[in-house]
Amino acid sequence: MQATATGREATGLRGQFGQVLLATLASTVGFWAWMAIAPLQQTYATEMGLDEGQISLILAMPVLVGALGRIPVGALTDRFGGRRMFTFVLLASVPPLLLVALAGVLKSFPLLMVAGFVLGVAGTIFAVGVPFSSAWYEAKRRGFATGVFGMGMIGTAVSAFFTPRLAESIGYLPTHLLIAGVMVATAIVVWLFLRDSPVWEASRQPLIPKVMGALRLRITWEMSFLYAIVFGGFVAFSTFLPKYLTTIYPDEVDPIGAGTRTAMFAVAAVVARPIGGVLADRFGPKIVSLVSLAGIVAFAYVVGQQPPEGIVTGATFLAMAAAMGLGMGGVFAWVGPSTPKDKVGAVTGVVAAAGGLGGYFPPLVMGATYSSVTNSYALGLWLLVLVGAVALVVAGMLRDARPGS
């Protein structure tokens, strides 16, 4: 009887890769919407007369809700499943995106702040995909599964590359209407073709006790700190890099060029993420995380020296992005085998929220520490070096967790 059940389960898991790829597509679209403001920050600054602090605020607003919202969304995914929650997040993100479009048309900074805040719901999509993808694979391959799903971060590259070009070619408002249409179409595809893993079981535990249970686990806090560095750094640079490049290198980099460079940064992290997951499956997540953090510290130091625009600068940002991608794959490969099965979604939500919050504060810090006299963000970058070094020490003290062990 047990052999028959096992056979049925194996049969049900067929098509697992296709399901994870569809979830990755949904995440890509969600990330595109989540990062819709950043590529057009110079347009907003010019048309609304925004100063350095105001620009930092509009860049940070979507990240805040996208971070904190991952806690309930992750727990709700344990209860309602990925299919329902992917559909809900995509559709719920459409009105805020249209509100962003309206704010731009009206040239209203207060409305843009509110719209950006609510647009953060699109960023919660990540907390849906990790438990969904994990449930489709056995424990020893969950690093691979979450790594593939994590490639949905390429939505930041899509936004950085296409959003300014679309705004220039078809107009500001049509660009946002197009993104909204893509989100609705993706939600329909998800509802029709996505299905939850046959081994997934709905959790009936109430939301608040479930989240509190996750917060009582030591692994939740350990992984939250590490993920705040690797994913938070990625989010921070994905939102702030266009601003950084056009400020530090105004004569060499225009807004479209900055968008292209940011897209390349995002792609490097996206490609490295599944590699980090696979390496974590083979060698353990601890060594992957240590290599990642050491790379972030080293490359942040180089960026802090503000080298001349060119090959060195470009290669340094790409290398930093790759280090962050490896770390993202490594940290989430650490979460799965260390977390009780019925709390994976809740723990994922908390850890993902910590990663998002890690991306919320750096743009604000960079704006606050910018020196107009020297045209430098050096102090903010030195803080990244310091925090990364602390994370490196913390990771070295933690116990490794071999997936499948």
N, C-alpha and C positions, 0 to 999 in steps of 0.2 A: 504493500500500500504506500509506504514512504517513497519507494523507488518511483512509483507511478506519479506521486505528487511532485517529486523532483523533476521528472521528465516533463510534466506540464509546465512547471516553472521555467525550465530551460527553453521550452517552446515559446512561452510568453515573452521571454526576454529577446527573442529575435527582433531585429530591427532597432536594437538599442542605439546604435550609432546614428541612425537617421533621426531618431527622436531627440537625441542630444543636439544634433545639428540644427533641427528646427527650433529648439529652445535657444540655441546660439543666435539664430536669425532674429528671433523675437528680442533678445537682449541687445543686439546690434541696433535695431530700430529704437529701442528704449533709450540707449545711450546717445544716439543721434539727437533725439529730442531733448534729453537732459542737458546736453552741451550746446544747445542752439544759441545761447546768448554769447558765449565766449568768442566765437570767431568774428562777431560783429561789434565787439566792444569799442573799437575805434569809431565806428559809425555812430554809436550811441553817445560816445564822448564828444564828438564834434557837433552833432545835431542838438544835444541837450546841454552842452557846456559843462560837462562833468569834470571834477577834479580827481586827483589820484585816489583819494579815499572813497569817493563815490563809485569809481570804477571797480575798486576792490570789493565793495559791497555787492554790486550787481553780479559780479563773478562768483561770489561766495554763497549767495542766497539759495540757488538750486541745490548746492552741495549739502546745505544744512538739513533740509527736509529729506533729501535723497539718502542722507545718512541715518537720521533718527527714525525715519519711516521704515527702514529695513528691519527694525526690531519687531514691530507687530506683523509686518508682511511675512517675515520668516516664520513666525509662530503660526500665522494663518495658513501658510502653505502646508504645514504639518497637518492641519485640519481639513482643508478643502482641496489640496492637491495642486500640482503645477498647472494643469490645463485651465482650471478656473482662474487661478491667480494671475497667470500670464495675460489672459484675456482682459481681466479686470484692470490691471495696471496699465496696459496699452490704451484702453478706452478712457480710463480716468485721466490720462495724461494729455488727451486732446484739448479739452477746454483751457487748461493753463497755457498750452502752447499758443492757442488762438488769442489768449489774453496778452501774451508777450507781443504778438503781432500788432494788436490794437494799441499797446503802449508805445510801440515804435512809430506807428502812424500818427498818434496824437502827440508824440514827443514828450511823454509824461514820465519823469523819473520816479515819482511815487508809485504810479501804476506798474511800472517796470519792476520795481522792488517787490511789490505784492505778487505780480505774475511770476517772477523768478522764484520766489519763495514756494509758491504752490507747484511750480513746474518740477520741483524736487521729487514729486511722486514718481516721475519717470525713472529716477535713479534707484528706486526700490526694487526694480525688476531683478537685480542681481541676487537678492535674497530669495527669490523664487527658484532660480535656476540651479543653485548649488544642491539643495536637498532633492530636487527633481532629478538632476543628473546622477547624483550619488546612488539613488534608488535603482537606477537602471544597470549598475555594475556591481560586481562583487567587491569586497573590501580592498583586495590587493590591486584593483585597477581603478579605484576611485580618484586617485591623483590624476590619471589620464582623463577620466570623465569630467572632473571639475576644471581641468586645464583646458580641454576642448571648449567647454561652455564659457570659460573665462575669456575666450577669444572674441566673445561678443563685445568686449571693450573696444573693438575696432570701430564701433559706432562713434567713438570720439574722433577717430581719424576721418571717418566719413563726414562728420560734422565740420571738422577743421578744414578739410579739403574742398567739400562741395558747397557748404552753406554760403561762404563769401562769394564764390563763383556764381552760384545760382542767384544770389541777391543782385549781383552786378549784371547778369544776363537777362533774367526774367522779372526782376524787381523784388523788393523787400517783402511785401504782402504775399504775392504768389509763391514765394519760397516757403513761407510758413504754412500756406494752404497745402502745398505739395507734401511737406513733411507730415502734416496731419492726415492727409489722404493715405500715405504709406502706412501710417500707424493703424488706421482703421482696417485697411486691407490685410495687414499682418495679423491683427486680432481675429479677423474672420478665418484666415488660414489656420491659425493656432487652434481655434475652437473646433474646426472641422477635422484636423489631422493629428493634433497632438494627443497623446494618451499617457496617463500615469502608469508607472511600472506596476506589473502584476504583484510584485512583492511589497509594494508600498501599502501601508495601513494608515488610515486616518486616525489622528490622535483626537480624543474627545476632551482632553484636559482644557479647562478654561484658560483664556489668553494670559491673564495677569499671573496666575500661579505658574504657568508654563515658563513665562519669561523670568520670573523670580527664581524658578528652579535652575534655569540656565545661568543666571547670575551667581548662583551659589557654587557653581563648578569652577575649580581653579583653572582648568584648561581654557575656559571662556576669557578670563582676564589675561592670561598669558598670550593667547593668540590674538586677542584684541590689540594689545600693545604692539606686537610685531606687525600686524596687518595695518595698523594706523601709520606705520612708517612706509611699508612697501606700496600698499594701494593708495594711502593718503598722499604719498609723494607723487604717484602717477596722476591722481586726480588734480592735485595742485598745479603740476606743470602743464597738464592738458588744458586747464582753464586759464592759467596765467602766462604761459609761454608766448602767445601772440603779443601780449602786452609787454612782456620782458624784452623780446627781440626788437620790437619797434621802438622801445624806449632806449635801450642800451646801444642799438645799432641803427639809428634812424636813417642814416644815409645809405646803408647797405641792404636793409630789409624793409619791404613795404607790406601792407596788410595781407595781400594774397601770398606773398612769399613766406610770411610768418605762418599763415595757415598751412602751407605746404610742409614747412619744417615741423609744425606741430603734428600734422598727420603722420609724418615719418617717425616722429617720437612715439606716437601711439602704436603704429604698426610694429615697431621694434619690441615694445612691451607685449603686444598681443602674440607675436610669434614666440617670444621667450616663455610666455606663461605655460602653455602645454608642455614645453620642454622641461620646465621646472617641475611640473606634475609627474612626468614620466621618470625623471631623475630621482624624484622623491620616492616613487614606487620602488625603484631599484636600490638606491643607496640610503634611503631614509630622509625625511624632511628636514632634519636638523642641519645636516651638512649643506643642503641646498640653501637653506635660510641664512646660514652663516656666510656663505660665498656671496649671496645677494646683498646682505647688509654691508659687508666689507667693500663691495663694489660701489654701493650708493655713497658711502662715506668718502671713498677716494675720488669719485667723479664729481661729487658736490664740491669738494675742495678745489678741484681744477676749475669748475665753473665760477667759484668764488673769486678766482684770480682775474676774472673778466678778460680772457684772452681775446686777441683780435678776431673779428668775424672771418670765418673761413673754414678750412678743413678740420682744424683742431676743435673748434667750437662745435661744429656739426657732429663730428665723431664722438665727442665727449657726451653730448646730449643723447645720442643714440645708444652709447654704451651704458649710460645711466638708466635709460628706459629698459634696456635688456636686463640689467640687474634687478630692477623693480619687477619686471615680468617673471623672472626666475623665482623671486621671493614670493610673489602672489601664488604661484603654483605650489611652492614648497609649504607655505603656511596652511593653505587649505587642505593639502594632503596630510598635514599634521592634525587638523581638526577631526576628520572622519573617524579614524581608528581610535581616537582618544575620547570620543563622545558617545554616551548612551544612545542607542538607535532612535528612541522616541523623542530625543531632544536635539537631533541634528538640525532641524529647521530653526528652532529657537536659538541655539548656539550660533548657527550660521548668521541669523539675523543680527545678533549682538555683535559678532566679529565684523560682519560687513558694515554695520553702523559705525563701529570704531574706525574702520578704514575710511569711510566717508567723512567722518569728523576730522580724521587726519588730513583730509584734503580741504576742509573748510577753513581752518585757521591760517595755513601758510599764505594764501593770497592777502588776507587781512594784515598779517605780519609783514609781508613784503611791501605792502602799501604804506604801512606805518613806519617802516625802517628805511624807506627809500631816501637817499640823499641827493637832493637836486644840485647841490654844490659840486659833488663828484660824479653825478649821474651814475649811481651805484646802488645795487641791492645786496652788497657784500655782507652786511650784518645779518640779514635774513638767511642767506645761504650758510653763513657760519653757524647759525642756530640749527640748521638741518644737519650739518656735520656733527654737531654736539649730540643731538638727539639720536642720530644714527649710530654713533659710537656707543651710547648707553644701551641701545637695543641690541647691538652686537654682543655686549657683555651679558645681557639678560639671556639671550638665545643660547649662549655658550653654557649657561648654568642649568638649562632645562633638560629634562629627560627626553631622549629621542623616542619616536613612535613609529615602528615599521608597519605600514599598511598590510593588513592581513595577518598580523602576528597575534 
